Amino acid sequence: MKVYLHSIGCRLNQSEMETLGRQLLAAGHEIVNDPAQADQVVINTCAVTSEAARDARNITRRIHRDNEAANIFLTGCYATIAPDKLAQIEGASRVVTNQDKSQLLHILDPQARHDLPLYEQEPILREFLAGSSGNTRAFIKVQDGCDNRCTFCVTTIARGDSQSRHLGDIVAEIQALHAAGYREAVLTGVHLGSYGRDLDNHTTLRDLVAAILAYTDIPRLRLSSLEPWDIPTDFFDLWQNPRLLPHLHMPLQAGSDAVLRRMARRTSRASFRALTDAARAAIPHLNLTTDIIVGFPGETEAEFAESVDFVREIGFSRLHVFPYSSRPGTAAARMPHHLPQALKKERARQMIALGQSLSHAFHGGYEGAQMDVLWETAVGAGAPDRHGAALKWVGYTDNYIRVHATGPVNLFNQITSTRLHSARADGMAGEIEYLTSQLPAQ
């Protein structure tokens, strides 16, 4: 079969599609990057906002219009909370809820074996996964579900309670992916900080990270989103190992204590401030990013101003800003005093502008610095340089600064020492100094 995979939303969705892609390749099928060429299409949907849900519907209709012969399978969070609605979309062949998502390989190919080698595909696979943000990082699903009950979030409804994978399986997967050529692993989950609480041996996320650092050789290990109340006092000691990358994404969601209480977030301005102070004291060159929701039900002008001031005080290097989106079945959807759409849009505009200013300032602090960059994507032809034939490349420093530079055509998945300059809100330009590491011999 020729299969097209599309992921909407979070890194966990992306990780699930990458795993399915490896399964399909191991079973002898082909992953294509054009849905018009596909026999089967899998769309991993997201429900975190109404916009993400609308994207799933629109993408389904568009793919069906371009390829009426393809079977389209819809899975993920939106497929779980609104299966009947999605099943009625023109072109939808079957809806597969999160509870049955692990069976997708055998739904697509009932004859597929269970004992196939899944990690022998080179990183180039990720170029064929729509919604993927890069080609060199492996996103590793370490847990699913969430035990929190934040009043705005539909994820607990869609994915259920927290369930952790066994530590040994995760370590083996990362080591195998490194042997296949990946240079960086990113640990993902719905509620990453709860890892291990449901396991009999009381393993923690700290134990998992320490084991990966001890028993794998992957050069770069990154953590995805971490809730601020999940981080113990000794957690930042792990960053004494330089393979654990200096980037933390800690969702704040609001900078007003009153709004945080209405959201049922288990943090406060004071505790979040103390946590970020401790992180920055322990982790040199830390890149601290966050999520912010504006226009939550009942958010006053004063509360919004508190959020703006607190975001500026903490000095995040990047903001992911979301106007509040009412999601069915959540406590916030039943709250009074929902704000007009125009007001939410204006507050989002203001917060995004602040985020761009903070990002530009953070990047400006690295002008003239020499840092290692892992190059992921070629974005077009560049002018020839001292390397001869050249392309324009995009990659990331260890602390997740997006860098673009002109480099040789074989720069994919290489790490180079790079001189940074020309800071912008969305990243920096760089001049490649020299190669610091190469792919293992194939």
Secondary structure in CASP SS format (residue, H / E / C, confidence):
PFRMAT SS
TARGET T0000
AUTHOR 0000-0000-0000
METHOD secondary structure of the structure
MODEL  1
M C 1.00
K E 1.00
V E 1.00
Y E 1.00
L E 1.00
H E 1.00
S E 1.00
I C 1.00
G C 1.00
C C 1.00
R H 1.00
L H 1.00
N H 1.00
Q H 1.00
S H 1.00
E H 1.00
M H 1.00
E H 1.00
T H 1.00
L H 1.00
G H 1.00
R H 1.00
Q H 1.00
L H 1.00
L H 1.00
A H 1.00
A C 1.00
G C 1.00
H C 1.00
E E 1.00
I E 1.00
V C 1.00
N C 1.00
D C 1.00
P H 1.00
A H 1.00
Q H 1.00
A C 1.00
D C 1.00
Q E 1.00
V E 1.00
V E 1.00
I E 1.00
N E 1.00
T E 1.00
C C 1.00
A C 1.00
V C 1.00
T C 1.00
S H 1.00
E H 1.00
A H 1.00
A H 1.00
R H 1.00
D H 1.00
A H 1.00
R H 1.00
N H 1.00
I H 1.00
T H 1.00
R H 1.00
R H 1.00
I H 1.00
H H 1.00
R H 1.00
D H 1.00
N C 1.00
E C 1.00
A C 1.00
A C 1.00
N E 1.00
I E 1.00
F E 1.00
L E 1.00
T E 1.00
G E 1.00
C H 1.00
Y H 1.00
A H 1.00
T H 1.00
I H 1.00
A C 1.00
P H 1.00
D H 1.00
K H 1.00
L H 1.00
A H 1.00
Q C 1.00
I C 1.00
E C 1.00
G C 1.00
A E 1.00
S E 1.00
R E 1.00
V E 1.00
V E 1.00
T C 1.00
N H 1.00
Q H 1.00
D H 1.00
K H 1.00
S H 1.00
Q H 1.00
L H 1.00
L H 1.00
H H 1.00
I H 1.00
L H 1.00
D C 1.00
P C 1.00
Q C 1.00
A C 1.00
R C 1.00
H C 1.00
D C 1.00
L C 1.00
P C 1.00
L C 1.00
Y C 1.00
E C 1.00
Q C 1.00
E C 1.00
P H 1.00
I H 1.00
L H 1.00
R H 1.00
E H 1.00
F H 1.00
L E 1.00
A E 1.00
G C 1.00
S C 1.00
S C 1.00
G C 1.00
N C 1.00
T C 1.00
R E 1.00
A E 1.00
F E 1.00
I E 1.00
K E 1.00
V C 1.00
Q E 1.00
D E 1.00
G C 1.00
C C 1.00
D C 1.00
N C 1.00
R C 1.00
C C 1.00
T C 1.00
F C 1.00
C C 1.00
V C 1.00
T H 1.00
T H 1.00
I H 1.00
A H 1.00
R H 1.00
G C 1.00
D C 1.00
S C 1.00
Q E 1.00
S E 1.00
R C 1.00
H C 1.00
L H 1.00
G H 1.00
D H 1.00
I H 1.00
V H 1.00
A H 1.00
E H 1.00
I H 1.00
Q H 1.00
A H 1.00
L H 1.00
H H 1.00
A H 1.00
A C 1.00
G C 1.00
Y C 1.00
R C 1.00
E E 1.00
A E 1.00
V E 1.00
L E 1.00
T E 1.00
G C 1.00
V C 1.00
H C 1.00
L H 1.00
G H 1.00
S H 1.00
Y C 1.00
G C 1.00
R C 1.00
D C 1.00
L C 1.00
D C 1.00
N C 1.00
H C 1.00
T C 1.00
T C 1.00
L H 1.00
R H 1.00
D H 1.00
L H 1.00
V H 1.00
A H 1.00
A H 1.00
I H 1.00
L H 1.00
A H 1.00
Y H 1.00
T C 1.00
D C 1.00
I C 1.00
P C 1.00
R E 1.00
L E 1.00
R E 1.00
L E 1.00
S C 1.00
S C 1.00
L C 1.00
E C 1.00
P H 1.00
W H 1.00
D H 1.00
I C 1.00
P C 1.00
T C 1.00
D C 1.00
F H 1.00
F H 1.00
D H 1.00
L H 1.00
W H 1.00
Q H 1.00
N C 1.00
P C 1.00
R C 1.00
L E 1.00
L C 1.00
P C 1.00
H E 1.00
L E 1.00
H E 1.00
M C 1.00
P C 1.00
L C 1.00
Q E 1.00
A C 1.00
G C 1.00
S C 1.00
D H 1.00
A H 1.00
V H 1.00
L H 1.00
R H 1.00
R H 1.00
M H 1.00
A C 1.00
R C 1.00
R C 1.00
T C 1.00
S C 1.00
R H 1.00
A H 1.00
S H 1.00
F H 1.00
R H 1.00
A H 1.00
L H 1.00
T H 1.00
D H 1.00
A H 1.00
A H 1.00
R H 1.00
A H 1.00
A H 1.00
I C 1.00
P C 1.00
H C 1.00
L C 1.00
N E 1.00
L E 1.00
T E 1.00
T E 1.00
D E 1.00
I E 1.00
I E 1.00
V E 1.00
G C 1.00
F C 1.00
P C 1.00
G C 1.00
E C 1.00
T C 1.00
E H 1.00
A H 1.00
E H 1.00
F H 1.00
A H 1.00
E H 1.00
S H 1.00
V H 1.00
D H 1.00
F H 1.00
V H 1.00
R H 1.00
E H 1.00
I H 1.00
G C 1.00
F C 1.00
S C 1.00
R E 1.00
L E 1.00
H E 1.00
V E 1.00
F E 1.00
P E 1.00
Y C 1.00
S C 1.00
S C 1.00
R C 1.00
P C 1.00
G C 1.00
T C 1.00
A C 1.00
A H 1.00
A H 1.00
R H 1.00
M C 1.00
P C 1.00
H C 1.00
H C 1.00
L C 1.00
P C 1.00
Q H 1.00
A H 1.00
L H 1.00
K H 1.00
K H 1.00
E H 1.00
R H 1.00
A H 1.00
R H 1.00
Q H 1.00
M H 1.00
I H 1.00
A H 1.00
L H 1.00
G H 1.00
Q H 1.00
S H 1.00
L H 1.00
S H 1.00
H H 1.00
A H 1.00
F H 1.00
H H 1.00
G H 1.00
G C 1.00
Y C 1.00
E C 1.00
G C 1.00
A C 1.00
Q E 1.00
M E 1.00
D E 1.00
V E 1.00
L E 1.00
W E 1.00
E E 1.00
T E 1.00
A E 1.00
V E 1.00
G E 1.00
A E 1.00
G C 1.00
A C 1.00
P C 1.00
D E 1.00
R C 1.00
H C 1.00
G E 1.00
A C 1.00
A E 1.00
L E 1.00
K E 1.00
W E 1.00
V E 1.00
G E 1.00
Y E 1.00
T E 1.00
D C 1.00
N C 1.00
Y C 1.00
I C 1.00
R E 1.00
V E 1.00
H E 1.00
A E 1.00
T E 1.00
G E 1.00
P E 1.00
V C 1.00
N C 1.00
L C 1.00
F C 1.00
N C 1.00
Q C 1.00
I E 1.00
T E 1.00
S E 1.00
T E 1.00
R E 1.00
L E 1.00
H E 1.00
S E 1.00
A E 1.00
R E 1.00
A C 1.00
D C 1.00
G E 1.00
M E 1.00
A E 1.00
G E 1.00
E E 1.00
I E 1.00
E E 1.00
Y E 1.00
L E 1.00
T E 1.00
S E 1.00
Q C 1.00
L C 1.00
P C 1.00
A C 1.00
Q C 1.00
END
